Amino acid sequence: MPAGKQLREMFYRAYDASLITSFLGRLVAISENERRSVSGFLGEGIHFQSFEVECSPMPLAVNVAKASFSQRGEAAMARWEDAIRRARSLEGDSLIPPMDVVKASGLTAIVMPKGNLVSQGGDRVIGSMLLETSRALGQAGLVLDDYPQVREALGVPFIVDWSDLTSIGKNAR
């Protein structure tokens, strides 16, 4: 079985929206600063904090939107979620992982496989894959307006930060 197909199958076997909803319910009671001490905290960027949630058969990354991202307004969040849905339809292409958006307890999170740093030698093929992914997104009316952060799971590289995914041109809302 190709590694990309195996990654998708393992993600969808591991993914349990009720488990993620429960995890978000525990996070909502603590501040963003306090979340840094939560077991499974992986790191953070400008828009999201990332956590590892142990699932079987693979761990998942739950990237929880910070208040500054979520409070951009309902219309902006709806446009971002629409862009994520459209990107998900391309998940068989290059660096687009299986992923889902979960909203619970007033928090928004994007869930995907937990990735590790790209293995030595794997970074040589990333450049052409980024170009292929950019083209696929562009054909879908999307652009990832950020430096792509790439990790891998099961030897399959994928982009882990989708916070700056937006619609372009006639597909923009």
Secondary structure, DSSP 8 states (H G I E B T S, - for coil): --HHHHHHHHHHHH--HHHHHHHHHHHTTS-HHHHTTSTTEEEE-SSEEEEEE--SSS-EEEEEE-HHHHTT-HHHHHHHHHHHHHHHTTTTSTT----EEEEETTEEEEEEE--B---TTTHHHHHHHHHHHHHHHHHTTEEE-S---EEEETTEEEE---TTEEE-GGG--
